[in-house]
Amino acid sequence: MNLHFAKNIKTLTSVVGLFALTACGPLISLGNDGPADEVFSLRYPAAFKNASATGPIIYVDGPQLVEGIDGRGVAVRLAGNKRTVLEGAAWAAHLSDLVRDYVIHALASQTNVNLVSEGGLDIEAGCRLGIKVWAMEFVPGKSASEDQVQVAMQFSLVRLADSKLLAHPTFSKNEAVISSDGSGVVAAFNAAMESASHDYSRWLNERAGECGRN
Amino acid sequence: METRASHVLVGSFVLLFLAGLVAFAIWIAKVDLDAEYRDYDIYFDGSVSGLYKRSIVYYSGIPVGDVRDITLAPHDAQKVRVWVRLRAEVPVTEGAKARLEFQGLTGVAYIEIKGGPPGGATIVVEEDQERPIIEAEASAFQAVFESAPNLLNEAIAAVVQIQKLLDDDNILAVSNILKNTDGLTANLARGTNDIEQVVAEARAVLIKATDAADNISKLAASGNELLEHDAGRLVNEAVGAMQAATTMINRIDGLVAANEGNITQFVGGSLPEVSRMIVDLRATSQSLSRLMKRLEQDPAEIIFGIKEAKYDLKSRKAKEGGK
């Protein structure tokens, strides 16, 4: 009886020890991590604007990203349908969160629409704006001067009263990369996003009237 | 001695021979010396080609005279005057008609006279006439001959039109139409079976419809019976249920009135929280979904990250064994 108990104690101690060692994994150096990644963000360059009191209310869905660009790595599209991420660079948050915040900020600045996202589900909205990101990637050229970034986003404006798809446009932008480092690439992404924001803001201003006035 | 008696005999014989010759000629010519004749004029409109002097004149198919002369009418060059001589006993009365007829296809013409009504007055000569005039009428042959040139021209035009109609293109088109018609009739013949099937199915549907109508009629009868016997009880039960519902609603109304503040707080504060909680659950669900997906694909990736060749901007290459 005592022998059996001691055997169980040893087994239990071994298991607990292994779990403890596993839990400490992130604290234990498992090799040379190298220099830390540079962390970048997408930021709309205009000041915040007070929401319109009379404009329609549109709920913005979390963007859906195609495989390959979804994550925190800065996606790179290589020749031969190869994909990878930039060495030494990462997004500050999940890319879908960055895109959603950027689009909301840009639309709030350039339109009279009241935009709500997650956290605003209890607000009665007139329309729902879905976003599908088809491209948000760095495309190296044959030389550094030919490097560029590509951004392509498809919007779906759905009227919630009758679940009718009002419009389904796609906005694409290419922007040249000025300097061949992480900052230059992200600057090109920001420039492409800003350029696209003018197009989809103009489009939403034209169609927002169909979402009613809430 | 001189023979004088022989001259008298020869002369007598010659005279007798000549008299016999004249009698023979009269017999041969069938000259009716006792016959009496009357002359008439007939005015025909248009041509009398094929009619000559001595042409025979018939009355109801009997030869009764002949044509004595053919000239143009004195006062009308469009007409032809034919002078005929008929036997006196021929009854040419008022209303008699003369027609120009032809014997077969030889082109020889003759005049046929059709008498007037019985007892009619005999035609007499007028003051400004040389002879009595028999009224002429156009025969069927005359009408045919007069219209023959036009008929021929029209026939030629018709032949030309038919030739145009029967050119190669139209013959080909007609041939195609006949082929299509043949195919159509064949399809129609094949489709007869389908039509029969459709008719049979329609008949079956009608039988079912009749059965359904009978059932509906029975149902209506049952409904009437139900209303007559059970309607009163059902109405009483419904009234009772309505009264109970009214009582319950009044109680709920009182309950709400007594707890209005709490309910308002719940609707204004708790319900949005529930919505936010749903949103958080959705986000958590998405994160867990991503995690499980990565865990399924490569569990080590969760701790050590994905092994991939990262792109180095300086060397412009994807480096194996990147950080």
Interface residues (C-beta under 8 A of the other chain):
Chain A: G25 P26 L30 D33 G34 D37 G62 V76 L78 K82 T84 V85 L86 E87 G88 E118 G119 L121 D122 F138 P140 A144 S180 D181 G182 V185
Chain B: L271 P272 S275 R276 I278 V279 R282 A283 Q286 I303 F304 E308 A309 K310 Y311 D312 L313 K314 R316 A318 K319 G322 K323
